[in-house]
Amino acid sequence: MQAKKYYILDADNKTPKPVNILDWTYWMLKAKRVVAKYDHDDVLVSTIFTGKLELSKQGTPYFFETLIFTDTETGTAQRYSTWQDAENGHRDIVRSIRVNTKANNLRKKRHV
């Protein structure tokens, strides 16, 4: 049997639940899918519930993803199986960006 492809968040608004494409389409139109968002200077980090099942090569299901947007590029930073993992992953990515930004600012000040 083939795995379901379309998912919405259950009543707890954190747990993926398989649905048919019509229910999925309706839900996606009104859903609040943002897990977390960070917007500072020229960096935007957005973590969302995608609503679609993605499987890793090892078969791990992913329903959430973090994208990093800058002035020059967009990249997928990470995918996650659970809301909690997505929150934790988003926090770690933002923390890393902040540390790198502080380090770059210190380097610039030293060269002035």
Contacts in CASP RR format, 6 or more apart in sequence:
PFRMAT RR
TARGET T0000
AUTHOR 0000-0000-0000
METHOD contacts of the structure
MODEL  1
MQAKKYYILDADNKTPKPVNILDWTYWMLKAKRVVAKYDHDDVLVSTIFT
GKLELSKQGTPYFFETLIFTDTETGTAQRYSTWQDAENGHRDIVRSIRVN
TKANNLRKKRHV
3 53 0 8 1.000
3 55 0 8 1.000
3 61 0 8 1.000
4 18 0 8 1.000
4 19 0 8 1.000
4 53 0 8 1.000
5 52 0 8 1.000
5 53 0 8 1.000
6 18 0 8 1.000
6 19 0 8 1.000
6 20 0 8 1.000
6 21 0 8 1.000
6 23 0 8 1.000
6 24 0 8 1.000
6 51 0 8 1.000
6 52 0 8 1.000
6 53 0 8 1.000
7 16 0 8 1.000
7 17 0 8 1.000
7 18 0 8 1.000
7 19 0 8 1.000
7 24 0 8 1.000
7 51 0 8 1.000
7 52 0 8 1.000
7 53 0 8 1.000
7 63 0 8 1.000
8 16 0 8 1.000
8 17 0 8 1.000
8 19 0 8 1.000
8 23 0 8 1.000
8 24 0 8 1.000
8 27 0 8 1.000
8 28 0 8 1.000
8 31 0 8 1.000
8 51 0 8 1.000
9 15 0 8 1.000
9 16 0 8 1.000
9 17 0 8 1.000
9 31 0 8 1.000
9 33 0 8 1.000
9 49 0 8 1.000
9 83 0 8 1.000
10 16 0 8 1.000
10 17 0 8 1.000
13 32 0 8 1.000
14 82 0 8 1.000
14 83 0 8 1.000
14 84 0 8 1.000
15 83 0 8 1.000
16 49 0 8 1.000
16 51 0 8 1.000
16 53 0 8 1.000
16 63 0 8 1.000
19 27 0 8 1.000
24 51 0 8 1.000
28 51 0 8 1.000
31 49 0 8 1.000
33 48 0 8 1.000
33 49 0 8 1.000
33 50 0 8 1.000
33 51 0 8 1.000
34 46 0 8 1.000
34 47 0 8 1.000
34 48 0 8 1.000
35 47 0 8 1.000
35 48 0 8 1.000
35 49 0 8 1.000
35 64 0 8 1.000
35 83 0 8 1.000
35 86 0 8 1.000
35 87 0 8 1.000
35 90 0 8 1.000
36 45 0 8 1.000
36 46 0 8 1.000
36 47 0 8 1.000
36 86 0 8 1.000
36 87 0 8 1.000
36 90 0 8 1.000
36 91 0 8 1.000
36 94 0 8 1.000
37 44 0 8 1.000
37 45 0 8 1.000
37 46 0 8 1.000
37 47 0 8 1.000
38 44 0 8 1.000
38 45 0 8 1.000
38 46 0 8 1.000
38 90 0 8 1.000
38 94 0 8 1.000
38 97 0 8 1.000
39 45 0 8 1.000
40 97 0 8 1.000
40 101 0 8 1.000
41 101 0 8 1.000
42 70 0 8 1.000
42 71 0 8 1.000
43 68 0 8 1.000
43 69 0 8 1.000
43 70 0 8 1.000
43 97 0 8 1.000
43 101 0 8 1.000
44 68 0 8 1.000
44 69 0 8 1.000
44 70 0 8 1.000
45 66 0 8 1.000
45 67 0 8 1.000
45 68 0 8 1.000
45 69 0 8 1.000
45 77 0 8 1.000
45 90 0 8 1.000
45 93 0 8 1.000
45 94 0 8 1.000
45 97 0 8 1.000
46 66 0 8 1.000
46 67 0 8 1.000
46 69 0 8 1.000
47 64 0 8 1.000
47 65 0 8 1.000
47 66 0 8 1.000
47 67 0 8 1.000
47 80 0 8 1.000
47 86 0 8 1.000
47 87 0 8 1.000
47 89 0 8 1.000
47 90 0 8 1.000
48 64 0 8 1.000
48 65 0 8 1.000
48 67 0 8 1.000
49 63 0 8 1.000
49 64 0 8 1.000
49 83 0 8 1.000
49 86 0 8 1.000
50 62 0 8 1.000
50 63 0 8 1.000
50 64 0 8 1.000
50 65 0 8 1.000
51 63 0 8 1.000
52 63 0 8 1.000
53 61 0 8 1.000
53 62 0 8 1.000
53 63 0 8 1.000
54 61 0 8 1.000
54 62 0 8 1.000
54 63 0 8 1.000
54 65 0 8 1.000
54 79 0 8 1.000
55 61 0 8 1.000
55 62 0 8 1.000
56 62 0 8 1.000
56 79 0 8 1.000
60 81 0 8 1.000
61 81 0 8 1.000
62 79 0 8 1.000
62 80 0 8 1.000
62 81 0 8 1.000
63 80 0 8 1.000
63 81 0 8 1.000
63 82 0 8 1.000
64 79 0 8 1.000
64 80 0 8 1.000
64 81 0 8 1.000
64 82 0 8 1.000
64 83 0 8 1.000
64 85 0 8 1.000
64 86 0 8 1.000
65 76 0 8 1.000
65 78 0 8 1.000
65 79 0 8 1.000
65 80 0 8 1.000
65 86 0 8 1.000
66 76 0 8 1.000
66 77 0 8 1.000
66 78 0 8 1.000
66 79 0 8 1.000
66 80 0 8 1.000
66 86 0 8 1.000
66 89 0 8 1.000
66 90 0 8 1.000
66 93 0 8 1.000
67 74 0 8 1.000
67 75 0 8 1.000
67 76 0 8 1.000
67 77 0 8 1.000
68 74 0 8 1.000
68 75 0 8 1.000
68 77 0 8 1.000
68 93 0 8 1.000
68 97 0 8 1.000
69 75 0 8 1.000
77 93 0 8 1.000
78 89 0 8 1.000
78 93 0 8 1.000
80 86 0 8 1.000
80 89 0 8 1.000
END
